Amino acid sequence: MELLKQNQYSPIPIEEQVISIFSGVRGFLDAIPTNRIKTFEEQLIRYVKERHPEILKQLVEEKDLSKELSHTIEEAIKAFKKVFAG
C-alpha cells in the first residue's frame, strides 16, 4: 500500500509509476521495511532518471512492457538495490 501513495496535487508520471509498481510486484521491496519504501521508491526513480533515462523514454513511447524492457528494468533495479543506502 505504501508504494501507491502520492502527494496531493503532485501526480506521478505513468512511466515512473510503472517502475515503482514493477519493483513491488517483482519482489524487490520484500526485504525493505515498510517505513523505508517511500525513500526506496524516490531514490529508485531518481536513479533511473539519471542512469537509465532510456527506460522512461521507452515506456512513454511504446506504452508497452515488452519482455526486453522488463529485463532492462529488472537489471536497473538490481543495480540500484546494490547502492541503496536508505
DALIN-V705525 format. One record per backbone hydrogen bond with DSSP energy under -0.5 kcal/mol. CO is the residue of the C=O (numbers start at 1). NH is the residue of the N-H. If there is no record, write none. Layout:
<<CO NH> <CO NH>>
This chain:
<<1 4> <2 5> <7 10> <13 16> <13 17> <14 18> <15 19> <16 20> <17 21> <18 22> <19 23> <20 24> <21 25> <22 26> <23 28> <23 29> <24 27> <27 30> <29 32> <31 33> <33 36> <33 37> <34 37> <36 40> <37 41> <38 42> <39 43> <40 44> <41 45> <42 46> <43 47> <44 48> <45 49> <46 50> <47 51> <47 52> <48 52> <52 55> <52 56> <53 57> <54 58> <55 59> <56 60> <57 61> <58 62> <59 63> <64 66> <66 70> <67 71> <68 72> <69 73> <70 74> <71 75> <72 76> <73 77> <74 78> <75 79> <76 80> <77 81> <78 82> <79 83> <80 83> <80 84>>
